Amino acid sequence: MLYFEKTGTVIYRSKPSVKTRWNFEVFTALDFIAAVTNHISDKGFQMVRYDCRYSNKCRGMKAKSILQEKAEIAKESGIEVIDVSEYGPR
């Protein structure tokens, strides 16, 4: 981010946008503040904290696939694997 005090403009650099295919945007100082504060959520608004890779579902599916891979490796090497996931505490 660069701010030019003489002209009152802000140049914001980021990854290339899919829509514009540019990696920068030129704002006036007030427009930049408005664009940044636009991303602040309302008071009491429930935000999505984890999406995609970090969601509970994806983490569970990843853990399940790792367990299946370990079971296949153990089966190939002749080790007996006992599944105790269905058993709960007494």
N, CA, C and O atoms as a GROMACS GRO file, in nm:
protein
  360
    1MET      N    1   0.085  -0.116   0.000
    1MET     CA    2   0.000   0.000   0.000
    1MET      C    3   0.090   0.123   0.000
    1MET      O    4   0.183   0.133   0.080
    2LEU      N    5   0.063   0.213  -0.088
    2LEU     CA    6   0.138   0.338  -0.097
    2LEU      C    7   0.041   0.456  -0.086
    2LEU      O    8  -0.066   0.455  -0.146
    3TYR      N    9   0.081   0.556  -0.009
    3TYR     CA   10  -0.001   0.677   0.004
    3TYR      C   11   0.080   0.795  -0.047
    3TYR      O   12   0.193   0.817  -0.005
    4PHE      N   13   0.021   0.870  -0.138
    4PHE     CA   14   0.084   0.990  -0.192
    4PHE      C   15   0.013   1.111  -0.136
    4PHE      O   16  -0.101   1.141  -0.170
    5GLU      N   17   0.084   1.181  -0.047
    5GLU     CA   18   0.023   1.291   0.027
    5GLU      C   19  -0.011   1.409  -0.064
    5GLU      O   20  -0.111   1.478  -0.042
    6LYS      N   21   0.071   1.434  -0.165
    6LYS     CA   22   0.048   1.549  -0.254
    6LYS      C   23  -0.083   1.536  -0.330
    6LYS      O   24  -0.158   1.633  -0.342
    7THR      N   25  -0.111   1.416  -0.382
    7THR     CA   26  -0.233   1.397  -0.461
    7THR      C   27  -0.347   1.340  -0.378
    7THR      O   28  -0.463   1.343  -0.421
    8GLY      N   29  -0.317   1.287  -0.258
    8GLY     CA   30  -0.421   1.230  -0.173
    8GLY      C   31  -0.472   1.097  -0.226
    8GLY      O   32  -0.589   1.063  -0.205
    9THR      N   33  -0.387   1.021  -0.294
    9THR     CA   34  -0.428   0.892  -0.349
    9THR      C   35  -0.357   0.778  -0.278
    9THR      O   36  -0.247   0.794  -0.224
   10VAL      N   37  -0.421   0.663  -0.281
   10VAL     CA   38  -0.366   0.541  -0.222
   10VAL      C   39  -0.360   0.436  -0.332
   10VAL      O   40  -0.458   0.415  -0.404
   11ILE      N   41  -0.245   0.371  -0.345
   11ILE     CA   42  -0.231   0.258  -0.438
   11ILE      C   43  -0.223   0.132  -0.354
   11ILE      O   44  -0.130   0.114  -0.276
   12TYR      N   45  -0.320   0.045  -0.371
   12TYR     CA   46  -0.327  -0.080  -0.297
   12TYR      C   47  -0.288  -0.193  -0.390
   12TYR      O   48  -0.349  -0.211  -0.496
   13ARG      N   49  -0.185  -0.270  -0.352
   13ARG     CA   50  -0.139  -0.382  -0.434
   13ARG      C   51  -0.180  -0.513  -0.370
   13ARG      O   52  -0.175  -0.527  -0.248
   14SER      N   53  -0.220  -0.609  -0.453
   14SER     CA   54  -0.260  -0.740  -0.404
   14SER      C   55  -0.235  -0.842  -0.515
   14SER      O   56  -0.167  -0.814  -0.613
   15LYS      N   57  -0.291  -0.961  -0.496
   15LYS     CA   58  -0.282  -1.062  -0.602
   15LYS      C   59  -0.365  -1.016  -0.721
   15LYS      O   60  -0.458  -0.938  -0.704
   16PRO      N   61  -0.334  -1.063  -0.842
   16PRO     CA   62  -0.415  -1.023  -0.957
   16PRO      C   63  -0.561  -1.064  -0.941
   16PRO      O   64  -0.591  -1.178  -0.903
   17SER      N   65  -0.650  -0.973  -0.970
   17SER     CA   66  -0.793  -0.998  -0.959
   17SER      C   67  -0.841  -1.078  -1.080
   17SER      O   68  -0.794  -1.057  -1.192
   18VAL      N   69  -0.934  -1.170  -1.056
   18VAL     CA   70  -0.990  -1.249  -1.166
   18VAL      C   71  -1.072  -1.160  -1.258
   18VAL      O   72  -1.072  -1.178  -1.379
   19LYS      N   73  -1.143  -1.064  -1.199
   19LYS     CA   74  -1.230  -0.978  -1.276
   19LYS      C   75  -1.152  -0.877  -1.360
   19LYS      O   76  -1.178  -0.860  -1.479
   20THR      N   77  -1.055  -0.810  -1.298
   20THR     CA   78  -0.984  -0.704  -1.370
   20THR      C   79  -0.847  -0.746  -1.422
   20THR      O   80  -0.792  -0.683  -1.512
   21ARG      N   81  -0.792  -0.853  -1.366
   21ARG     CA   82  -0.660  -0.906  -1.402
   21ARG      C   83  -0.547  -0.806  -1.371
   21ARG      O   84  -0.440  -0.812  -1.431
   22TRP      N   85  -0.572  -0.714  -1.278
   22TRP     CA   86  -0.468  -0.621  -1.233
   22TRP      C   87  -0.426  -0.661  -1.094
   22TRP      O   88  -0.500  -0.730  -1.023
   23ASN      N   89  -0.307  -0.618  -1.054
   23ASN     CA   90  -0.264  -0.646  -0.918
   23ASN      C   91  -0.259  -0.519  -0.832
   23ASN      O   92  -0.196  -0.518  -0.726
   24PHE      N   93  -0.325  -0.412  -0.877
   24PHE     CA   94  -0.329  -0.289  -0.799
   24PHE      C   95  -0.460  -0.217  -0.822
   24PHE      O   96  -0.532  -0.243  -0.918
   25GLU      N   97  -0.490  -0.126  -0.731
   25GLU     CA   98  -0.610  -0.043  -0.741
   25GLU      C   99  -0.574   0.095  -0.688
   25GLU      O  100  -0.504   0.106  -0.587
   26VAL      N  101  -0.620   0.200  -0.755
   26VAL     CA  102  -0.593   0.338  -0.714
   26VAL      C  103  -0.720   0.395  -0.653
   26VAL      O  104  -0.826   0.394  -0.715
   27PHE      N  105  -0.708   0.447  -0.529
   27PHE     CA  106  -0.820   0.505  -0.456
   27PHE      C  107  -0.784   0.646  -0.414
   27PHE      O  108  -0.666   0.680  -0.401
   28THR      N  109  -0.886   0.727  -0.392
   28THR     CA  110  -0.864   0.848  -0.313
   28THR      C  111  -0.859   0.802  -0.168
   28THR      O  112  -0.901   0.690  -0.136
   29ALA      N  113  -0.809   0.887  -0.080
   29ALA     CA  114  -0.794   0.847   0.060
   29ALA      C  115  -0.928   0.810   0.123
   29ALA      O  116  -0.938   0.710   0.193
   30LEU      N  117  -1.031   0.889   0.097
   30LEU     CA  118  -1.163   0.861   0.156
   30LEU      C  119  -1.226   0.735   0.096
   30LEU      O  120  -1.290   0.658   0.168
   31ASP      N  121  -1.207   0.714  -0.034
   31ASP     CA  122  -1.261   0.593  -0.096
   31ASP      C  123  -1.192   0.467  -0.042
   31ASP      O  124  -1.256   0.363  -0.027
   32PHE      N  125  -1.061   0.477  -0.013
   32PHE     CA  126  -0.989   0.363   0.041
   32PHE      C  127  -1.040   0.328   0.181
   32PHE      O  128  -1.061   0.211   0.213
   33ILE      N  129  -1.060   0.430   0.264
   33ILE     CA  130  -1.113   0.406   0.399
   33ILE      C  131  -1.253   0.346   0.390
   33ILE      O  132  -1.287   0.257   0.469
   34ALA      N  133  -1.334   0.393   0.296
   34ALA     CA  134  -1.469   0.337   0.280
   34ALA      C  135  -1.462   0.191   0.234
   34ALA      O  136  -1.542   0.109   0.279
   35ALA      N  137  -1.369   0.159   0.145
   35ALA     CA  138  -1.357   0.021   0.097
   35ALA      C  139  -1.309  -0.073   0.207
   35ALA      O  140  -1.355  -0.187   0.215
   36VAL      N  141  -1.218  -0.026   0.290
   36VAL     CA  142  -1.168  -0.110   0.400
   36VAL      C  143  -1.275  -0.130   0.506
   36VAL      O  144  -1.296  -0.242   0.552
   37THR      N  145  -1.343  -0.023   0.546
   37THR     CA  146  -1.445  -0.035   0.650
   37THR      C  147  -1.569  -0.108   0.602
   37THR      O  148  -1.652  -0.149   0.684
   38ASN      N  149  -1.584  -0.126   0.472
   38ASN     CA  150  -1.696  -0.203   0.418
   38ASN      C  151  -1.689  -0.349   0.461
   38ASN      O  152  -1.792  -0.416   0.465
   39HIS      N  153  -1.569  -0.398   0.493
   39HIS     CA  154  -1.551  -0.538   0.531
   39HIS      C  155  -1.573  -0.563   0.680
   39HIS      O  156  -1.568  -0.678   0.724
   40ILE      N  157  -1.598  -0.459   0.758
   40ILE     CA  158  -1.625  -0.476   0.900
   40ILE      C  159  -1.771  -0.516   0.915
   40ILE      O  160  -1.860  -0.449   0.863
   41SER      N  161  -1.795  -0.626   0.986
   41SER     CA  162  -1.932  -0.676   0.999
   41SER      C  163  -2.010  -0.596   1.103
   41SER      O  164  -1.951  -0.524   1.185
   42ASP      N  165  -2.141  -0.608   1.097
   42ASP     CA  166  -2.229  -0.540   1.191
   42ASP      C  167  -2.213  -0.600   1.331
   42ASP      O  168  -2.169  -0.714   1.346
   43LYS      N  169  -2.250  -0.523   1.432
   43LYS     CA  170  -2.239  -0.570   1.569
   43LYS      C  171  -2.334  -0.688   1.589
   43LYS      O  172  -2.452  -0.681   1.552
   44GLY      N  173  -2.283  -0.795   1.647
   44GLY     CA  174  -2.364  -0.914   1.674
   44GLY      C  175  -2.383  -1.004   1.554
   44GLY      O  176  -2.456  -1.103   1.564
   45PHE      N  177  -2.320  -0.975   1.443
   45PHE     CA  178  -2.336  -1.055   1.322
   45PHE      C  179  -2.252  -1.182   1.332
   45PHE      O  180  -2.133  -1.174   1.363
   46GLN      N  181  -2.311  -1.298   1.305
   46GLN     CA  182  -2.240  -1.425   1.309
   46GLN      C  183  -2.158  -1.440   1.181
   46GLN      O  184  -2.213  -1.441   1.071
   47MET      N  185  -2.027  -1.453   1.197
   47MET     CA  186  -1.939  -1.467   1.081
   47MET      C  187  -1.900  -1.613   1.063
   47MET      O  188  -1.894  -1.689   1.160
   48VAL      N  189  -1.872  -1.651   0.941
   48VAL     CA  190  -1.820  -1.784   0.913
   48VAL      C  191  -1.670  -1.779   0.944
   48VAL      O  192  -1.596  -1.703   0.882
   49ARG      N  193  -1.628  -1.860   1.040
   49ARG     CA  194  -1.489  -1.854   1.081
   49ARG      C  195  -1.401  -1.947   0.999
   49ARG      O  196  -1.290  -1.910   0.960
   50TYR      N  197  -1.450  -2.065   0.972
   50TYR     CA  198  -1.369  -2.162   0.900
   50TYR      C  199  -1.445  -2.206   0.777
   50TYR      O  200  -1.560  -2.250   0.786
   51ASP      N  201  -1.381  -2.196   0.662
   51ASP     CA  202  -1.444  -2.234   0.538
   51ASP      C  203  -1.346  -2.323   0.463
   51ASP      O  204  -1.225  -2.305   0.473
   52CYS      N  205  -1.398  -2.417   0.390
   52CYS     CA  206  -1.320  -2.503   0.303
   52CYS      C  207  -1.220  -2.587   0.380
   52CYS      O  208  -1.261  -2.678   0.453
   53ARG      N  209  -1.094  -2.561   0.366
   53ARG     CA  210  -0.990  -2.648   0.420
   53ARG      C  211  -0.995  -2.658   0.572
   53ARG      O  212  -0.961  -2.763   0.626
   54TYR      N  213  -1.036  -2.553   0.641
   54TYR     CA  214  -1.031  -2.551   0.787
   54TYR      C  215  -1.165  -2.586   0.851
   54TYR      O  216  -1.176  -2.583   0.973
   55SER      N  217  -1.266  -2.618   0.772
   55SER     CA  218  -1.395  -2.651   0.830
   55SER      C  219  -1.389  -2.787   0.899
   55SER      O  220  -1.302  -2.869   0.868
   56ASN      N  221  -1.481  -2.810   0.991
   56ASN     CA  222  -1.484  -2.936   1.064
   56ASN      C  223  -1.503  -3.054   0.970
   56ASN      O  224  -1.443  -3.159   0.990
   57LYS      N  225  -1.586  -3.037   0.869
   57LYS     CA  226  -1.614  -3.146   0.776
   57LYS      C  227  -1.488  -3.186   0.699
   57LYS      O  228  -1.455  -3.304   0.690
   58CYS      N  229  -1.417  -3.088   0.646
   58CYS     CA  230  -1.295  -3.118   0.568
   58CYS      C  231  -1.187  -3.178   0.655
   58CYS      O  232  -1.118  -3.270   0.613
   59ARG      N  233  -1.172  -3.127   0.779
   59ARG     CA  234  -1.072  -3.184   0.868
   59ARG      C  235  -1.107  -3.328   0.903
   59ARG      O  236  -1.018  -3.413   0.913
   60GLY      N  237  -1.236  -3.357   0.923
   60GLY     CA  238  -1.278  -3.494   0.954
   60GLY      C  239  -1.256  -3.587   0.837
   60GLY      O  240  -1.212  -3.701   0.854
   61MET      N  241  -1.288  -3.540   0.716
   61MET     CA  242  -1.268  -3.623   0.598
   61MET      C  243  -1.119  -3.651   0.576
   61MET      O  244  -1.082  -3.761   0.535
   62LYS      N  245  -1.034  -3.552   0.602
   62LYS     CA  246  -0.890  -3.569   0.587
   62LYS      C  247  -0.839  -3.672   0.688
   62LYS      O  248  -0.759  -3.759   0.653
   63ALA      N  249  -0.886  -3.662   0.813
   63ALA     CA  250  -0.843  -3.758   0.916
   63ALA      C  251  -0.889  -3.899   0.881
   63ALA      O  252  -0.815  -3.995   0.902
   64LYS      N  253  -1.009  -3.911   0.828
   64LYS     CA  254  -1.062  -4.042   0.791
   64LYS      C  255  -0.979  -4.103   0.678
   64LYS      O  256  -0.950  -4.223   0.680
   65SER      N  257  -0.941  -4.022   0.580
   65SER     CA  258  -0.862  -4.074   0.468
   65SER      C  259  -0.722  -4.116   0.516
   65SER      O  260  -0.667  -4.214   0.465
   66ILE      N  261  -0.666  -4.044   0.612
   66ILE     CA  262  -0.535  -4.081   0.666
   66ILE      C  263  -0.545  -4.214   0.739
   66ILE      O  264  -0.457  -4.299   0.726
   67LEU      N  265  -0.653  -4.233   0.817
   67LEU     CA  266  -0.672  -4.360   0.888
   67LEU      C  267  -0.688  -4.476   0.790
   67LEU      O  268  -0.635  -4.585   0.812
   68GLN      N  269  -0.761  -4.453   0.681
   68GLN     CA  270  -0.778  -4.559   0.582
   68GLN      C  271  -0.646  -4.594   0.515
   68GLN      O  272  -0.619  -4.711   0.490
   69GLU      N  273  -0.563  -4.493   0.487
   69GLU     CA  274  -0.432  -4.520   0.427
   69GLU      C  275  -0.345  -4.600   0.521
   69GLU      O  276  -0.275  -4.692   0.479
   70LYS      N  277  -0.348  -4.565   0.651
   70LYS     CA  278  -0.269  -4.639   0.749
   70LYS      C  279  -0.317  -4.783   0.761
   70LYS      O  280  -0.236  -4.874   0.776
   71ALA      N  281  -0.450  -4.803   0.755
   71ALA     CA  282  -0.505  -4.938   0.763
   71ALA      C  283  -0.463  -5.021   0.642
   71ALA      O  284  -0.433  -5.139   0.656
   72GLU      N  285  -0.461  -4.961   0.524
   72GLU     CA  286  -0.418  -5.033   0.403
   72GLU      C  287  -0.271  -5.071   0.412
   72GLU      O  288  -0.232  -5.181   0.372
   73ILE      N  289  -0.188  -4.980   0.464
   73ILE     CA  290  -0.045  -5.010   0.479
   73ILE      C  291  -0.026  -5.123   0.580
   73ILE      O  292   0.056  -5.213   0.559
   74ALA      N  293  -0.103  -5.118   0.689
   74ALA     CA  294  -0.092  -5.223   0.790
   74ALA      C  295  -0.138  -5.358   0.734
   74ALA      O  296  -0.079  -5.462   0.764
   75LYS      N  297  -0.245  -5.356   0.653
   75LYS     CA  298  -0.297  -5.480   0.594
   75LYS      C  299  -0.194  -5.541   0.498
   75LYS      O  300  -0.176  -5.662   0.495
   76GLU      N  301  -0.128  -5.455   0.420
   76GLU     CA  302  -0.027  -5.504   0.327
   76GLU      C  303   0.094  -5.563   0.399
   76GLU      O  304   0.156  -5.658   0.350
   77SER      N  305   0.127  -5.509   0.516
   77SER     CA  306   0.243  -5.558   0.589
   77SER      C  307   0.208  -5.675   0.681
   77SER      O  308   0.297  -5.730   0.746
   78GLY      N  309   0.081  -5.715   0.687
   78GLY     CA  310   0.040  -5.831   0.765
   78GLY      C  311   0.006  -5.800   0.909
   78GLY      O  312  -0.005  -5.892   0.990
   79ILE      N  313  -0.013  -5.673   0.944
   79ILE     CA  314  -0.049  -5.635   1.080
   79ILE      C  315  -0.201  -5.633   1.091
   79ILE      O  316  -0.269  -5.579   1.004
   80GLU      N  317  -0.255  -5.692   1.199
   80GLU     CA  318  -0.400  -5.694   1.218
   80GLU      C  319  -0.443  -5.563   1.286
   80GLU      O  320  -0.387  -5.525   1.389
   81VAL      N  321  -0.542  -5.497   1.228
   81VAL     CA  322  -0.593  -5.371   1.281
   81VAL      C  323  -0.729  -5.396   1.342
   81VAL      O  324  -0.817  -5.452   1.276
   82ILE      N  325  -0.748  -5.356   1.467
   82ILE     CA  326  -0.875  -5.374   1.536
   82ILE      C  327  -0.944  -5.239   1.542
   82ILE      O  328  -0.886  -5.142   1.592
   83ASP      N  329  -1.068  -5.230   1.492
   83ASP     CA  330  -1.144  -5.106   1.492
   83ASP      C  331  -1.224  -5.097   1.622
   83ASP      O  332  -1.312  -5.179   1.646
   84VAL      N  333  -1.193  -4.998   1.704
   84VAL     CA  334  -1.263  -4.980   1.831
   84VAL      C  335  -1.342  -4.849   1.831
   84VAL      O  336  -1.382  -4.801   1.937
   85SER      N  337  -1.366  -4.792   1.713
   85SER     CA  338  -1.434  -4.663   1.706
   85SER      C  339  -1.580  -4.670   1.748
   85SER      O  340  -1.637  -4.569   1.788
   86GLU      N  341  -1.641  -4.788   1.739
   86GLU     CA  342  -1.783  -4.802   1.774
   86GLU      C  343  -1.803  -4.821   1.924
   86GLU      O  344  -1.915  -4.808   1.972
   87TYR      N  345  -1.699  -4.852   1.997
   87TYR     CA  346  -1.711  -4.876   2.139
   87TYR      C  347  -1.698  -4.745   2.216
   87TYR      O  348  -1.608  -4.666   2.191
   88GLY      N  349  -1.789  -4.723   2.310
   88GLY     CA  350  -1.786  -4.603   2.391
   88GLY      C  351  -1.738  -4.632   2.531
   88GLY      O  352  -1.704  -4.746   2.563
   89PRO      N  353  -1.734  -4.530   2.615
   89PRO     CA  354  -1.692  -4.553   2.754
   89PRO      C  355  -1.797  -4.633   2.830
   89PRO      O  356  -1.915  -4.631   2.795
   90ARG      N  357  -1.753  -4.703   2.932
   90ARG     CA  358  -1.844  -4.786   3.012
   90ARG      C  359  -1.924  -4.704   3.107
   90ARG      O  360  -2.006  -4.758   3.182
   0.00000   0.00000   0.00000
